[in-house]
């Protein structure tokens, strides 16, 4: 069974820094995925104050979709919209993506809270998704 995942990195000012669909591509649901993830941001803010952990697990549900969240110490949110419930794999994916984001921040040419448009970053996120999720 192949699954669809929608992954987004949201900056501290609630603007999307990076987004991608992983697995089976469904262009007709792109805007719905963005809407679901954006609607979950308030629930992520609430959940982060109830937990000391970076990985917040599932913070919202929409029909058969779950929204899992990971909040970095600098308040950048990593969000994953998914159907399959696999907390351990999702946590590993978030941890590796956080490390990848930190490496991007170390680049002197990257300005924090600006969109990530690197093809190398995109390729590495897809590799991490294949390793942990797909």
Backbone as JSON Lines, residues from 0, in Angstrom:
{"i":0,"aa":"X","n":[0.84,-1.18,0.0],"ca":[0.0,0.0,0.0],"c":[0.88,1.23,0.0]}
{"i":1,"aa":"X","n":[0.72,2.07,-0.99],"ca":[1.49,3.31,-1.03],"c":[0.66,4.42,-0.41]}
{"i":2,"aa":"X","n":[1.34,5.24,0.33],"ca":[0.66,6.3,1.06],"c":[1.09,7.66,0.53]}
{"i":3,"aa":"X","n":[0.29,8.64,0.85],"ca":[0.61,10.02,0.49],"c":[0.92,10.78,1.76]}
{"i":4,"aa":"X","n":[1.96,11.56,1.7],"ca":[2.36,12.41,2.81],"c":[2.53,13.83,2.28]}
{"i":5,"aa":"X","n":[2.22,14.79,3.11],"ca":[2.46,16.19,2.79],"c":[3.31,16.75,3.93]}
{"i":6,"aa":"X","n":[4.49,17.24,3.6],"ca":[5.44,17.73,4.59],"c":[5.64,19.22,4.4]}
{"i":7,"aa":"X","n":[5.6,19.96,5.51],"ca":[5.8,21.41,5.44],"c":[6.66,21.87,6.6]}
{"i":8,"aa":"X","n":[7.49,22.85,6.33],"ca":[8.25,23.54,7.36],"c":[7.71,24.95,7.43]}
{"i":9,"aa":"X","n":[7.26,25.35,8.61],"ca":[6.63,26.66,8.8],"c":[7.53,27.49,9.71]}
{"i":10,"aa":"X","n":[7.85,28.69,9.28],"ca":[8.75,29.56,10.01],"c":[8.12,30.18,11.24]}
{"i":11,"aa":"X","n":[8.91,30.97,11.94],"ca":[8.45,31.57,13.19],"c":[7.37,32.62,12.97]}
{"i":12,"aa":"X","n":[7.28,33.16,11.76],"ca":[6.24,34.15,11.47],"c":[5.06,33.52,10.71]}
{"i":13,"aa":"X","n":[4.88,32.22,10.86],"ca":[3.8,31.42,10.26],"c":[3.8,31.41,8.73]}
{"i":14,"aa":"X","n":[4.92,31.7,8.12],"ca":[5.01,31.61,6.66],"c":[5.67,30.28,6.28]}
{"i":15,"aa":"X","n":[5.2,29.66,5.21],"ca":[5.79,28.38,4.81],"c":[7.2,28.57,4.26]}
{"i":16,"aa":"X","n":[8.13,27.77,4.78],"ca":[9.51,27.84,4.31],"c":[9.78,26.76,3.27]}
{"i":17,"aa":"X","n":[9.07,25.63,3.41],"ca":[9.28,24.51,2.5],"c":[8.04,23.63,2.54]}
{"i":18,"aa":"X","n":[7.68,23.07,1.4],"ca":[6.57,22.13,1.35],"c":[6.78,21.15,0.2]}
{"i":19,"aa":"X","n":[6.33,19.93,0.41],"ca":[6.43,18.91,-0.62],"c":[5.41,17.81,-0.36]}
{"i":20,"aa":"X","n":[5.01,17.15,-1.43],"ca":[4.19,15.96,-1.32],"c":[5.1,14.76,-1.52]}
{"i":21,"aa":"X","n":[4.93,13.77,-0.68],"ca":[5.77,12.58,-0.71],"c":[4.9,11.38,-1.0]}
{"i":22,"aa":"X","n":[5.44,10.42,-1.72],"ca":[4.66,9.24,-2.05],"c":[3.88,9.47,-3.33]}
{"i":23,"aa":"X","n":[2.64,9.02,-3.36],"ca":[1.78,9.17,-4.53],"c":[1.37,10.64,-4.65]}
{"i":24,"aa":"X","n":[1.61,11.23,-5.82],"ca":[1.31,12.64,-6.04],"c":[-0.17,12.81,-6.42]}
{"i":25,"aa":"X","n":[-0.84,13.7,-5.73],"ca":[-2.25,14.01,-6.02],"c":[-2.37,15.53,-6.1]}
{"i":26,"aa":"X","n":[-2.28,16.08,-7.29],"ca":[-2.3,17.53,-7.45],"c":[-3.62,18.17,-7.06]}
{"i":27,"aa":"X","n":[-4.72,17.42,-7.17],"ca":[-6.02,18.0,-6.86],"c":[-6.19,18.3,-5.37]}
{"i":28,"aa":"X","n":[-5.38,17.69,-4.53],"ca":[-5.52,17.9,-3.09],"c":[-4.45,18.83,-2.51]}
{"i":29,"aa":"X","n":[-3.65,19.48,-3.36],"ca":[-2.55,20.31,-2.88],"c":[-3.06,21.43,-1.98]}
{"i":30,"aa":"X","n":[-4.08,22.14,-2.42],"ca":[-4.58,23.26,-1.62],"c":[-5.31,22.8,-0.37]}
{"i":31,"aa":"X","n":[-5.95,21.65,-0.45],"ca":[-6.59,21.08,0.74],"c":[-5.54,20.71,1.77]}
{"i":32,"aa":"X","n":[-4.44,20.13,1.34],"ca":[-3.34,19.79,2.25],"c":[-2.79,21.04,2.93]}
{"i":33,"aa":"X","n":[-2.59,22.09,2.16],"ca":[-2.09,23.35,2.73],"c":[-3.08,23.89,3.76]}
{"i":34,"aa":"X","n":[-4.36,23.81,3.45],"ca":[-5.39,24.31,4.37],"c":[-5.41,23.52,5.68]}
{"i":35,"aa":"X","n":[-5.32,22.19,5.58],"ca":[-5.35,21.34,6.78],"c":[-4.15,21.64,7.67]}
{"i":36,"aa":"X","n":[-2.97,21.74,7.07],"ca":[-1.76,22.01,7.84],"c":[-1.82,23.4,8.46]}
{"i":37,"aa":"X","n":[-2.28,24.39,7.71],"ca":[-2.36,25.75,8.24],"c":[-3.37,25.82,9.39]}
{"i":38,"aa":"X","n":[-4.46,25.09,9.28],"ca":[-5.46,25.08,10.35],"c":[-4.93,24.43,11.61]}
{"i":39,"aa":"X","n":[-3.97,23.54,11.48],"ca":[-3.41,22.84,12.64],"c":[-2.37,23.67,13.39]}
{"i":40,"aa":"X","n":[-1.94,24.79,12.85],"ca":[-0.9,25.59,13.5],"c":[-1.3,26.06,14.9]}
{"i":41,"aa":"X","n":[-2.55,26.45,15.08],"ca":[-3.0,26.88,16.41],"c":[-2.95,25.73,17.4]}
{"i":42,"aa":"X","n":[-3.3,24.53,16.95],"ca":[-3.25,23.36,17.83],"c":[-1.8,22.99,18.16]}
{"i":43,"aa":"X","n":[-0.89,23.22,17.24],"ca":[0.53,22.98,17.5],"c":[1.01,23.95,18.58]}
{"i":44,"aa":"X","n":[0.61,25.22,18.47],"ca":[1.01,26.21,19.48],"c":[0.49,25.81,20.86]}
{"i":45,"aa":"X","n":[-0.74,25.32,20.93],"ca":[-1.29,24.88,22.21],"c":[-0.56,23.66,22.75]}
{"i":46,"aa":"X","n":[-0.27,22.7,21.86],"ca":[0.37,21.46,22.29],"c":[1.81,21.65,22.72]}
{"i":47,"aa":"X","n":[2.5,22.62,22.15],"ca":[3.91,22.79,22.5],"c":[4.08,23.32,23.91]}
{"i":48,"aa":"X","n":[3.07,23.99,24.45],"ca":[3.17,24.49,25.82],"c":[2.77,23.44,26.85]}
{"i":49,"aa":"X","n":[2.18,22.33,26.39],"ca":[1.81,21.25,27.29],"c":[2.87,20.15,27.34]}
{"i":50,"aa":"X","n":[3.9,20.27,26.53],"ca":[4.91,19.23,26.45],"c":[6.3,19.86,26.36]}
{"i":51,"aa":"X","n":[7.28,19.17,26.93],"ca":[8.66,19.62,26.83],"c":[9.37,19.0,25.63]}
{"i":52,"aa":"X","n":[8.74,18.05,24.97],"ca":[9.35,17.34,23.86],"c":[9.23,18.15,22.57]}
{"i":53,"aa":"X","n":[10.15,17.92,21.68],"ca":[10.07,18.56,20.35],"c":[9.01,17.87,19.5]}
{"i":54,"aa":"X","n":[8.96,16.53,19.57],"ca":[7.99,15.77,18.8],"c":[6.67,15.75,19.54]}
{"i":55,"aa":"X","n":[5.64,16.33,18.94],"ca":[4.34,16.46,19.6],"c":[3.34,15.38,19.19]}
{"i":56,"aa":"X","n":[3.75,14.44,18.36],"ca":[2.89,13.37,17.85],"c":[1.73,13.96,17.05]}
{"i":57,"aa":"X","n":[0.59,13.31,17.06],"ca":[-0.57,13.78,16.3],"c":[-1.27,14.91,17.05]}
{"i":58,"aa":"X","n":[-1.38,16.06,16.4],"ca":[-2.0,17.22,17.05],"c":[-3.38,17.53,16.48]}
{"i":59,"aa":"X","n":[-3.7,17.0,15.3],"ca":[-4.99,17.3,14.69],"c":[-5.38,16.15,13.76]}
{"i":60,"aa":"X","n":[-6.68,16.02,13.53],"ca":[-7.21,15.03,12.59],"c":[-8.22,15.71,11.69]}
{"i":61,"aa":"X","n":[-8.23,15.29,10.44],"ca":[-9.21,15.76,9.47],"c":[-9.61,14.56,8.63]}
{"i":62,"aa":"X","n":[-10.83,14.09,8.81],"ca":[-11.31,12.86,8.18],"c":[-10.33,11.72,8.48]}
{"i":63,"aa":"X","n":[-9.71,11.14,7.46],"ca":[-8.76,10.04,7.67],"c":[-7.32,10.53,7.79]}
{"i":64,"aa":"X","n":[-7.12,11.83,7.75],"ca":[-5.78,12.41,7.78],"c":[-5.39,12.81,9.2]}
{"i":65,"aa":"X","n":[-4.12,12.61,9.53],"ca":[-3.55,13.04,10.81],"c":[-2.48,14.09,10.54]}
{"i":66,"aa":"X","n":[-2.36,15.04,11.43],"ca":[-1.3,16.04,11.34],"c":[-0.38,15.82,12.54]}
{"i":67,"aa":"X","n":[0.87,15.45,12.25],"ca":[1.88,15.29,13.29],"c":[2.8,16.5,13.24]}
{"i":68,"aa":"X","n":[3.34,16.88,14.41],"ca":[4.15,18.09,14.48],"c":[5.43,17.87,15.25]}
{"i":69,"aa":"X","n":[6.41,18.67,14.9],"ca":[7.71,18.69,15.56],"c":[8.09,20.17,15.64]}
{"i":70,"aa":"X","n":[8.38,20.64,16.85],"ca":[8.72,22.06,17.04],"c":[10.18,22.16,17.45]}
{"i":71,"aa":"X","n":[10.93,22.95,16.7],"ca":[12.35,23.13,17.02],"c":[12.49,24.11,18.18]}
{"i":72,"aa":"X","n":[13.65,24.15,18.83],"ca":[13.85,25.12,19.91],"c":[13.71,26.58,19.45]}
{"i":73,"aa":"X","n":[13.91,26.84,18.17],"ca":[13.74,28.2,17.65],"c":[12.32,28.48,17.18]}
{"i":74,"aa":"X","n":[11.38,27.57,17.48],"ca":[9.95,27.7,17.19],"c":[9.62,27.57,15.7]}
{"i":75,"aa":"X","n":[10.45,26.87,14.95],"ca":[10.1,26.51,13.58],"c":[9.34,25.2,13.66]}
{"i":76,"aa":"X","n":[8.22,25.11,12.97],"ca":[7.37,23.92,13.04],"c":[7.54,23.05,11.81]}
{"i":77,"aa":"X","n":[7.75,21.77,12.02],"ca":[7.77,20.78,10.96],"c":[6.46,20.01,11.09]}
{"i":78,"aa":"X","n":[5.67,19.98,10.01],"ca":[4.35,19.35,10.04],"c":[4.26,18.29,8.96]}
{"i":79,"aa":"X","n":[3.61,17.19,9.3],"ca":[3.43,16.09,8.37],"c":[1.97,15.68,8.37]}
{"i":80,"aa":"X","n":[1.36,15.73,7.2],"ca":[-0.02,15.27,7.02],"c":[0.05,13.86,6.46]}
{"i":81,"aa":"X","n":[-0.59,12.91,7.15],"ca":[-0.45,11.5,6.78],"c":[-1.7,10.73,7.14]}
{"i":82,"aa":"X","n":[-1.85,9.57,6.5],"ca":[-2.96,8.66,6.78],"c":[-2.52,7.52,7.69]}
{"i":83,"aa":"X","n":[-1.33,7.03,7.47],"ca":[-0.8,5.87,8.2],"c":[-0.26,6.32,9.55]}
{"i":84,"aa":"X","n":[-0.6,5.58,10.59],"ca":[-0.15,5.9,11.95],"c":[1.12,5.1,12.23]}
{"i":85,"aa":"X","n":[2.27,5.77,12.22],"ca":[3.56,5.13,12.5],"c":[4.42,6.13,13.26]}
{"i":86,"aa":"X","n":[4.16,6.25,14.57],"ca":[4.82,7.29,15.38],"c":[6.34,7.19,15.38]}
{"i":87,"aa":"X","n":[6.89,6.0,15.48],"ca":[8.34,5.85,15.55],"c":[9.0,6.3,14.25]}
{"i":88,"aa":"X","n":[8.45,5.88,13.12],"ca":[9.02,6.25,11.82],"c":[8.89,7.76,11.59]}
{"i":89,"aa":"X","n":[7.75,8.33,11.98],"ca":[7.54,9.77,11.81],"c":[8.5,10.57,12.69]}
{"i":90,"aa":"X","n":[8.72,10.09,13.91],"ca":[9.66,10.77,14.8],"c":[11.07,10.76,14.22]}
{"i":91,"aa":"X","n":[11.5,9.62,13.69],"ca":[12.82,9.55,13.07],"c":[12.92,10.46,11.84]}
{"i":92,"aa":"X","n":[11.85,10.51,11.05],"ca":[11.82,11.39,9.89],"c":[11.95,12.85,10.32]}
{"i":93,"aa":"X","n":[11.19,13.25,11.34],"ca":[11.26,14.63,11.84],"c":[12.65,14.95,12.39]}
{"i":94,"aa":"X","n":[13.22,14.04,13.12],"ca":[14.55,14.27,13.7],"c":[15.6,14.49,12.61]}
{"i":95,"aa":"X","n":[15.55,13.65,11.58],"ca":[16.5,13.8,10.48],"c":[16.24,15.07,9.67]}
{"i":96,"aa":"X","n":[14.98,15.44,9.49],"ca":[14.66,16.68,8.77],"c":[15.07,17.9,9.58]}
{"i":97,"aa":"X","n":[14.96,17.82,10.9],"ca":[15.42,18.92,11.76],"c":[16.94,19.1,11.6]}
{"i":98,"aa":"X","n":[17.66,18.0,11.59],"ca":[19.11,18.07,11.39],"c":[19.44,18.66,10.02]}
{"i":99,"aa":"X","n":[18.69,18.28,9.01],"ca":[18.88,18.83,7.67],"c":[18.59,20.33,7.64]}
{"i":100,"aa":"X","n":[17.54,20.75,8.35],"ca":[17.21,22.17,8.43],"c":[18.31,22.95,9.15]}
{"i":101,"aa":"X","n":[18.88,22.36,10.21],"ca":[19.98,23.0,10.92],"c":[21.19,23.19,10.01]}
{"i":102,"aa":"X","n":[21.47,22.21,9.18],"ca":[22.58,22.35,8.24],"c":[22.3,23.47,7.24]}
{"i":103,"aa":"X","n":[21.04,23.65,6.86],"ca":[20.68,24.75,5.97],"c":[20.89,26.09,6.67]}
{"i":104,"aa":"X","n":[20.53,26.15,7.95],"ca":[20.73,27.4,8.71],"c":[22.21,27.76,8.84]}
{"i":105,"aa":"X","n":[23.09,26.78,8.83],"ca":[24.51,27.05,8.93],"c":[25.11,27.62,7.65]}
{"i":106,"aa":"X","n":[24.37,27.53,6.56],"ca":[24.82,28.1,5.3],"c":[24.81,29.62,5.41]}
{"i":107,"aa":"X","n":[25.93,30.29,5.19],"ca":[25.96,31.75,5.34],"c":[25.13,32.49,4.29]}
{"i":108,"aa":"X","n":[24.74,31.81,3.21],"ca":[23.94,32.45,2.17],"c":[22.44,32.28,2.39]}
{"i":109,"aa":"X","n":[22.05,31.51,3.39],"ca":[20.62,31.32,3.68],"c":[20.19,32.31,4.75]}
{"i":110,"aa":"X","n":[19.13,33.03,4.48],"ca":[18.57,33.97,5.45],"c":[17.45,33.27,6.22]}
{"i":111,"aa":"X","n":[17.52,33.24,7.56],"ca":[16.47,32.57,8.34],"c":[15.08,33.12,8.02]}
{"i":112,"aa":"X","n":[14.1,32.22,8.05],"ca":[12.69,32.52,7.75],"c":[12.45,32.91,6.31]}
{"i":113,"aa":"X","n":[13.34,32.51,5.41],"ca":[13.09,32.7,3.98],"c":[12.85,31.32,3.36]}
{"i":114,"aa":"X","n":[12.11,31.26,2.26],"ca":[11.8,29.96,1.65],"c":[13.06,29.19,1.28]}
{"i":115,"aa":"X","n":[13.0,27.88,1.47],"ca":[14.11,26.99,1.11],"c":[13.83,26.5,-0.3]}
{"i":116,"aa":"X","n":[14.67,26.91,-1.24],"ca":[14.45,26.56,-2.65],"c":[15.55,25.67,-3.21]}
{"i":117,"aa":"X","n":[16.36,25.09,-2.35],"ca":[17.48,24.26,-2.76],"c":[17.0,22.91,-3.27]}
{"i":118,"aa":"X","n":[17.48,22.53,-4.46],"ca":[17.14,21.22,-5.0],"c":[17.82,20.12,-4.21]}
{"i":119,"aa":"X","n":[18.98,20.41,-3.64],"ca":[19.68,19.42,-2.81],"c":[18.88,19.14,-1.54]}
{"i":120,"aa":"X","n":[18.31,20.19,-0.93],"ca":[17.47,20.02,0.26],"c":[16.27,19.15,-0.08]}
{"i":121,"aa":"X","n":[15.63,19.43,-1.21],"ca":[14.46,18.67,-1.64],"c":[14.82,17.2,-1.87]}
{"i":122,"aa":"X","n":[15.95,16.96,-2.5],"ca":[16.38,15.58,-2.76],"c":[16.66,14.83,-1.45]}
{"i":123,"aa":"X","n":[17.25,15.52,-0.49],"ca":[17.54,14.87,0.8],"c":[16.26,14.59,1.58]}
{"i":124,"aa":"X","n":[15.28,15.49,1.52],"ca":[13.99,15.23,2.19],"c":[13.32,14.02,1.56]}
{"i":125,"aa":"X","n":[13.36,13.91,0.24],"ca":[12.77,12.75,-0.43],"c":[13.5,11.46,-0.06]}
{"i":126,"aa":"X","n":[14.81,11.53,0.08],"ca":[15.58,10.36,0.51],"c":[15.2,9.95,1.93]}
{"i":127,"aa":"X","n":[15.06,10.94,2.82],"ca":[14.64,10.64,4.2],"c":[13.24,10.04,4.23]}
{"i":128,"aa":"X","n":[12.35,10.54,3.39],"ca":[10.99,10.0,3.34],"c":[11.0,8.55,2.87]}
{"i":129,"aa":"X","n":[11.82,8.26,1.87],"ca":[11.9,6.86,1.4],"c":[12.47,5.96,2.48]}
{"i":130,"aa":"X","n":[13.42,6.46,3.24],"ca":[14.04,5.66,4.29],"c":[13.08,5.39,5.45]}
{"i":131,"aa":"X","n":[12.31,6.4,5.86],"ca":[11.51,6.27,7.08],"c":[10.02,6.06,6.85]}
{"i":132,"aa":"X","n":[9.46,6.62,5.79],"ca":[8.0,6.62,5.64],"c":[7.48,5.72,4.53]}
{"i":133,"aa":"X","n":[8.14,5.7,3.4],"ca":[7.59,5.0,2.23],"c":[8.07,3.57,2.14]}
